[in-house]
């Protein structure tokens, strides 16, 4: 028996994007350490919606063009500046947005630290006005996280019923025509991953205990993220992979692009933590990025010296973490200006994951490259001090 989609009751009431941080958002939203994208960038989403006269797919808050503009940044006709959320090839974003406008799910693939989760969240915020319909993939993620669970007190008292059923984020997204997110799909056990096959191919979620099903309404789609670099990865079955359109998010092409990404994110994080402004530490950011790129690529920026790469990924996300930690040190134990001594310990922790092999690689890099580089003497001394 097919069940009307409206019979699946949402567990929360989500305000329209146009309400921004007004009555529809809890009083604590303004104090959130890390606001959801639809709250943090509510003003931009409202401005885009007001000037967006292009066709919108069913239940989308913005047109595909406006969604791409929200992610990539730009200036609207009325002068409103939309800040870039993703710095990278425009075509990648356009393909991702276009995929969501079809009936195929989107898989964002890339090495750790390529902004897969960040892009996923902002896509969901721009398309559905809600980025919180999220399944976080881990080795212990159960099937119920994707399908549905049960309120066992209600189940024992009255038996299987709609009142006893607890919908998953995916089930709610199907019923409401929203975008669901599945983070770290390859960390989920293979048999649980395959729960998505029927959902993605038939757009239906059977409830055999009730002899019913939930059919997805227009607007429903899934964004999944995955990487194959870390340990504990479960390869996707060919049947499941065919249900996704895969978009690979690359590492930043140039050092300047990576410095820009790190600076923007650190500035956003720093404002929420009352840390010093990023521009005063831009040279240290550039040095952190240079170290990470050289060790990651196995060669110095000038191409003259080949290097051994450590076991860690040394991603852009890790560079952001190192710089943010350095700013905190500068703010609380320094003069507020980011210096080499503030980032040295963070770099050491990011590079030396394997105490035996990585420490040797790091020491060789310090002596062969950093020590000889003009203008890096303070950085060399700081790194030697924390490495001793």
N, C-alpha and C positions, 0 to 999 in steps of 0.2 A: 504494500500500500504506500503510495506516495504522499508525503506530508507537505502541506503548504509551507513555504519557507518562513513566512511570517510567524509561524508557531514557535520558532526558536527564539526564546526571549533573550535579548542582550543583557549582560550583567552590569553594564555601566552605561551611563548616558553621556555621549560625547558631544560637546558643543560644536557648532559650525566654526570653521576657521575664522570667519569674520568677527567672532566674539573675542578673538585674541586672548588677552589675559583678563578679560572682564568677568561677568557673572558666571559664565560657564566653567571657569577654572577655579580650583580650590584656592583658598586664601594662602596656602603655603606654597603655591606654584612659583611666586616671585622669589621665594627663598630657597628653591630647589638648587642643590649643588650642581646638578646637571639636568636642566630642563629638557623635555622632549623637543624635537625639532619644530613641531607645529606650534609650540609655545615660545621657544626662543626666537623664532623668526616669523612670528605671527604677523607683524606689520608688513613684512615683505610679501607674505602670502596674500594678505588683504589687498595690497597695492596691485599685485599681479592679477588677482581675480577681478578687480574693478576695471582694469584696462584690457582684459583678455576677451577679445571679440571673435576668437577662432573657434571652430567646432570642438566640442568636448565629448569624448566617449561617455557612455552611460555611467552615471554616478561619479564621474571624475570631478574634482573641485576646480581643476585647471585644464586647459588644452595641452596636448603634447608639447607644442611650442613653448608654452608658458612654464611647463615642468622643466624642460631643458634650460630655459633662461634662469629659473630658480636655482638649478644646480651649478650652472656655468657662470652666472653673473651677467650683468649688463645694466644699461640705463633705460628706463621706461620713458615714453613720450612726455610724461609730466615732470621728468627730472628725477624721479625716484631711483636711487641706486640699489641694485640687487647685488649683494655680495656673493662672490664665488664660493660654493660649498665643495666643489671638486675642481682641481687643477689638472687637466689632462686633455687628451684628444676629444674634440667635440663629437666626432662620429661615434665614439664609444657610448657617450651619453645618449645620443639620438637613437642608436640601435637598442639600447636598454629601454628607453621610454616607449619606442615603437613596439617592442615585444610585449610590454604590459598592455598595450592597446589592442592586442590580439588575444587569442585564447591559449597561447603558449605561456608557460611559466618562465621566469627569468632566473638563471643561475649566474651569480657573480663569482668568478673564479680568479684566484691570484695568490701570490705568495703572501705570507703574513705581513701586515702593515701596509697594504695597498689601498686602504680606505673602503674595503668591501662593506663592512658594517655601517660606516658613515654614509656611504652612497645609498645603501638599502634603506636606512632610516629616513633620509631626506626624500627619496623617491616615494615612499609610503606616505610621508607627511604631505607632499605636494599633490599626490594623486587622490588620496582618500581623506586627508585631513587628520589622520590618526596613524601613528607609527607604533602603537603599543600592542597590536595583535601579533605577539612575538612568541615563537617557540625557540628556546635556547638549547642548541644541540650539545649533548655531552655523552660520555660512554654509558651513563645511566638513564638517558631519556627514555621513558616508557612509551608504549603505543598510545596510551591515553592522552599524552601531551599533544598528539596530532589528531586523534579521532575524538574521543570524549571519555569522561570518567563518570563516577557515580557518587552521589551523596549517600553514604552507607547507612546513616541513621534513617533517612527516608526510604532507602531500599529495603532495609530490614522491617521497617514498620508497615510499609504499604506495597512492597514489591516493585518490580520494574515499571517505571512510568516516566512521563515527561518531567514531572516535578523532581524526580530523583536523578535525572540526567544532568551532568555538569559539562557544558560545551567547551571544547578546546578553542584556542584562538583561531585555528583554521576553520572550525565548524562555524564560529560566529562570523568570520569573514565571508564564508559561503552564503550564509543566510542574509547578510546585510549588504552584499555586493561591495566588499572592502578588499584591501590588500593585506594579506598575511605575510609574515616574515619568518623564515626558518634560518637561524644562524648556525654556522658550523655544521652543515648537513653531513659532511663526511665523518664527523665524530659520533654520529648516531649509529647504533648497531644496524647492520644491513637489513635484518628482518623488520625493524621499525621504519627504516627509510622507505621500504617498499609499501608501507601503508599509504604513501602519497600517490601510488600509481593509479588507483581507481579514481581518486579525487582529481588528479590532473588530466586523466584521459577521458573519463566519463562525466566529470563535473558533478559527481554525486557521492554522498557519504552514507552507506547503509547503516541502519541500526537494527541488526538482526534480533536483538532481545525484545524489541517492540514490534518487529515486523514492519518497520517503517524506513524511510530514508530522508535525507536532506539534500535537495537539489540546489546547486549554486545558482545565484541570480546574476544578471549582467553587472559587470563591474568587478567581479571577484577575480583575483589572481594571486599568485605566490611569488615572492622574491626569496631565493635561497642564496646563501654564501657558502663557499667551501675553499679549502686549500689542501694541497697534497704534500706540503713540506714537513709538517709536524708529525711527531709520533702519535700513534693511536688513531690513524686514519683508516676509515672503512670505505673502500672504493664503491662508487655507485654502480648498481647493476646497469647493464645496457638498456634494459626496459625502462628504468627510471630516467637515465640520462637522456633518452630520446624524448621524454616529455618536457625537457627544458631547452630553451634557447640559451646557449652559453656565451657570456661576454667576459673576456679576460681583461682584468684591470692591471695595467703594467706598472712597474716602478717608474718614478719620475725620470724623464728623458735626460734632463740636464741638472747640474748642481744649482743653477739659479732657480729653476722650477721647484726643486726640493726645498731650498732655503725659503722660498715664498710660502710653500705649504706649511713648513714647520713654524714660520713666523706667524702666519694667520691663526693656526690652531693654538699655539702657545698664548697668543694675545687673547683669544677667546677664553681659554681656560684661566689665564692669569687674571682677567677682569672678575671672574666669579670668585677668585681666591684672594683678591686685593693684592696682587703681586705687582712688582714694578713693570713699567711699559717695556715692550719688546725692543723698540728701535735702539735703545741705549746698549743693547747687547747683541746687535746684529752681527758683529764680527765674530763673536763666540759661536753664534748659531752657524755661521758659515764654516767655522772650523770643525764643529761637531759633524756637520753634513759631509764635509770633505773627508774626514776620518772614516766615517761610515761607508761612504761610496767607494773609497779606495780599498778598504778591507773587503767590502762586499764584491767588488769587481776583480780583486786580485791583481791590481796594477795601479800605480800612482796616476794622478790626473794628467800629468804630462806624457804618460805612456812610456817613460824611460825605465822604471823599476818594477819588476814583477814581484808580487807579494803573495804570501800564503793567506788564505781566508779562514777565519775562525769558524767554529761550529754554529754560532748563532746566525740569525737572519739579518741583523743590523738594519732593520726596516725604518721607514720614515716614522712610523708610530713610535718606535723605540727612541728615535732622535727627539721627537716631541716630548717624550717622558723624561729624557735626560735634561733637556733645556728647562722644562717646567720645574724639575727638582733643583736645578741650578739657580733659577730665579727665586725659589723659596729660600735657598741658602743665602742668597744675596740680600733678600728682604729681611730675614730674621737674624742673620749672623754676620752681615756685611754692611756695606754702605748703600745697598740698593742697586748697584750697577753690576751686571753680570760679567764675571771675569773667569779666566782659565781655571782658577782654583775651585770655582763653584761647579764646574761641569766635569772636572777630571774624575772624581769618584764615580759619577754616573756612567761615564764612558767605560771605565774599567769594569763596572758591573755588567754592562751590556756586551762587551767584547769577550770577557773571560767567563764563559759558561762552563767549559771543561777546565778545571784547575790545572791539569797537567799540560795538555796540548795547547790550549788557547793562551795560557800565560807566556809560553815560549814565543808564540806568534806575535803577541802584543809587545813583548820586549824587543824583538827583532824590528818591528815596525817603528818603535820609539827611537831606537838607536840609528837605524838606517835611513829613516825618512824624516821624522819629526825633529830630531836633533839638528839636522842639516838644513832645515827649511828657514829661510829668512823671515824674521818677524814672529817666530814661534817659540822663542826661548822661554818665555813665561809659561806657555802651554807645556813645553817639554819638562820644565822644572816641576810644575804642578802634577803632571802625570807620573813622573818619577817618584815624587813624594808619596802619592797614594799607592803606588805599585810596590814600594819597598817592603 
